[in-house]
Amino acid sequence: MDQPLSRLISELSRLPGIGPRTATRLSYHLLKVSTEQARRLAEAIVDVKEKLGHCSRCNSITAVDPCSWCTDPTRDPTRLCVVEEPFNIQPIERTGEFHGRYHVLLGALSPQRGIGPGELKVEGLFDRLEGVEEVILATNPNVEGEATALYLSRRLKPLVPRVTRLAFGMPVGGDIEFTDEVTLGRSLAGRRDL
């Protein structure tokens, strides 16, 4: 196999959810597209890396700092929804059930992988609690997400009036990213105290 093709397959297979077979199919597809289409894809990737970053307040992905979630005056500053990753915000927004602010941890606790509280954006969360009446823990309903929610609830309960967790209705072991809006909306509406 030619070196540029091998390199492309190798780089694509490093992406999450892309194995060697899918990387090979994508690489051969990219060989078929026009040079202009390939250039647009490459430029889009570079643009993302150069123009986007994390919000200094909530850690979501943004082109301006602070982000629109943090600066929108119509959002309820007394409600704070904690998620694991920036891509978890959009599914919650699509439900139309939550109108507060967000905090992104950029991961979940996982002792097996050496991820403790120090590797997450936890301390920034505690800096944002003034005036907050409810913290909703919207971590994934898997072992790591549950451990993260339990750890946070223990630390948050003395500091805020109400700490809630998304109601179950989401599949255990699933990810917020792949949950449909109806199920996620019901989970938000039926959240429970921890």
Secondary structure, DSSP 8 states (H G I E B T S, - for coil): --HHHHHHHHHHTTSTT--HHHHHHHHHHHHHS-HHHHHHHHHHHHHHHHH-EE-TTT--EESSSS-HHHH-TTSEEEEEEEESSGGGHHHHHHHT---EEEEE-SS--BGGGTB-GGGTT-HHHHTT-TT--EEEE---SSHHHHHHHHHHHHHHTTTSSEEEE--TTS-TT--GGGS-HHHHHHHHHT-EE-
